Every structure is written in structure tokens, then in C-alpha cells.
Amino acid sequence: MPKLDIRELYYITHIDNLPSILAHGVLSHAKMESEGVHATPIYDADIVSKRNHIMTPDKSNLWSYANLYFQPRNAMMYRVVHEKESKNLAVVGVSPKVLTEQDAFITDGNAAHETTQFYYPSKGLEMLRQQWSIIKNDWWNRDDGSKRKIMAECLIPKHVKPEYIQNIYVANNSVRDAIQKNIGDVNIAVSSEPDMFFQPDSRTKIGDNISLIDGDMFFSNLQTLTISVNLQGVMGKGLASRAKYQFPDVYVAYQDVCRAKRITATRPHLYKRESSLDEELADVGAPLIAPNAVKWFLLFATKRHWKNNSRLDDIEGGLAWVRDNYQTQGIQSLAMPALGCGLGGLDWKKVGPLMCKYLHGINISVAIYLPREHQIETQYKTASHLLSL
């Protein structure tokens, strides 16, 4: 069973609310109303209204509690980022000592969900230990319950006292610098944590249409995501393994095209998925209006057999297919990993220029996500190197 390592709990808010929160703490909705405290809202009105009608075991409604998450990078954050923009958001880090507050509750998921259970802290911590690996995961799935469970909450009656606040997290350095000036001499660390807000850690423009990105490709706003696969129908490790569990229908489609030999070493297959990714990732509420809500998946063979390394000539053949077919296939924008540079054993020094040779100058935005298995030297991430072929 995973170790329960609760270093902080988290409250998602608008940056304009930080001075009030640092002075008075995180207030429940009911306390804000009774004391006439104005706060800039970030949540969908339907979601907030629904919580007014959800009762805890002590017969109080959720408006009576300040709610904290054990994982801020969840379905609620995904929704808020797309509705309010990450630059306007902050996450307040709260000491786990808040769990000792009298009459607190811990939930096993989104407190407003009809199947969620409420626990007093002693039993709640036991429950959290059982699902801690889900709560700390990078992704979730609507169908297996992880979307609800990753939003497990701690409910604190009335308010979270300001002395429990120990950190503030924002999406980028410019927001961090502005907040540090705004909060004055308050002894609270302000940190830039882009990944918490589904933002890349870095982005570098290469030529006319290519961006090099250090981040999580599965939360890209681009229309088509590329999954590196083999020709044996096996999704065992890396990006393919994540796709297998986060998007089971993609795995089924992949196996079908392998059996039918509609994918080869030099001919990728485009799976035109019709269901909305935003509906799966965002918390419930009004329909979420976001670019490229419908995601397509480009199954790109970087290995012939899962046991073997990638071949550079196969990568080149697949890239040529993309260049020659993206328009007729309807690809409007494309996210790709560094093909063959992870488990495939290829060297980015060779793969990077090859990818840019075929993808630079085409009439769509292309994001190349750098390998996360190892660091790439700066000289091999420059336009002069990548556009050299």
C-alpha cells in the first residue's frame, strides 16, 4: 500500500483574492456571505450552487466549509484553467496540520458527487492511503472513477486560519513576481509551478511553426496528439502505456489497425476520435468551451517490434507521410513526442533536425515535446541546429 505523504493541502483561487486570504484565511462560502467579504469567483455558478444542497454527516451543507484538495492538478483545475486562464489563478498551499481542526471531514472524491463518501479524519486518512496512488497520478479517467477520486477533499468548518498557509503557487514567473510585490512583507513563499496549471515548463519557438516544449503532451491544446507505438499491437511502456489506460478506445483502435495492417513502419494511422476530451477531463458543470475539445490521435510506429530499438529511416518515412498527408487527413495542429528518443534509443541530435526538416514550414502549428527521460543539451535545442538539414 502506498505511503501517505501529505506535505500540503491546496486551495484554488483567483490571484486577486490572495491579499484577503493571507489576512483572514480561506473562508467558506457561507462565511464570506455572512461577513460581506467580496471575492473574485473562479468556479462555474452551477457547480457552486450544487454544493449548497450537498449535506455532510453532521447535516451542514458544503457552503459551510472551506474546501481543500489533496491534489490541485485535477478536473476542477482543468476546467478553471480553460475558463479563467492560468495567469489569473493561484494555488494556496496549506499545512497538513489543518487536518487536526475539529469537525473536519475528508472525502474520497469530489464532495459534490453523488457517490462520494464522507469520513472523519482518522478513518479518512486510512481511505486516502488506499487511493493515494490515484490522487498523486498525472492523469485521470472518467469511466474508472479516478476523475472523481483525484478530487478528494478536506472540508474545514467556517475557515482555514491564515497561520496554516505556507506557500503560494502560480503558473509562471511574471505572475510570481507581480504577486510577490502585491503581498508585501508577508513571509510566504511564492513559486512558479507551470505543470500544476497544465502549462509547459518551457516553450521555445523554432522557425515559423514549430515549438519545442517541456511538458505533458496529453494536456496539449493542439488538435492531434501523436502516440509512439510498435507494429505488434502492444502498448506496454511510455506514452503508449498511458494512452492505453487514459483512452481505452485508442488502444482498441490501435490493435484493430495492427491486425488489419493499416499501419506500417512508414505509414502512421490517424484515429479520428469523436468524443470530447474536455468532457472527460473537466469537472461537471456548463459545457466547457475550449479549443480543440475533440482530440485525434496519430498512431506513429517508432518500432517494428516492441523489443527492438527504433530505426531512423522508419522515423523519416513516417514524417514524410505526415508532411504529404496532413492536409487531406484534416490535421489542423499537431503535437508530437521526440520520436524514438525515449524507449526507442535514438539520439535527439539526429532526430530533432529530421523532425524539423519535414515539419517546418507546413501550414499548421506543431509542438514537439522533448523527452523526459533525460536532459537535452541547450545547443541541440537551437534553431541553428534543428533547421540545419
Protein Blocks (a to p, Z undefined) as FASTA:
>chain_A
ZZdddfbdcddddfklmmmmmmnopadfklmmmnopacddfbdfklmmmmmmpccfkopa
fklpccddfblbbfklmmmmmmnopklgccddddfklmmpghiacdfbdfkbmkbccddf
klmmmmmmmmmmmmmpmbdcfklommmmmmpccddehiacfklpcbdcdfbfklmmmmmm
mnomaccdddddfklnopafbdcdehjlbccddddfklccbfbdcddddfkopafbhjll
mmmmmmmmlmmmmmmmmmnopacfklccddddfbdfklmmpccddddddehkbacddddd
fbfbfkbccdfklmmmmmmmmmmmmmmnopabdcdddehilmnopafklmmmmmmmmmgo
pacdcdddddfkbccdfklmcfklmmmZZ
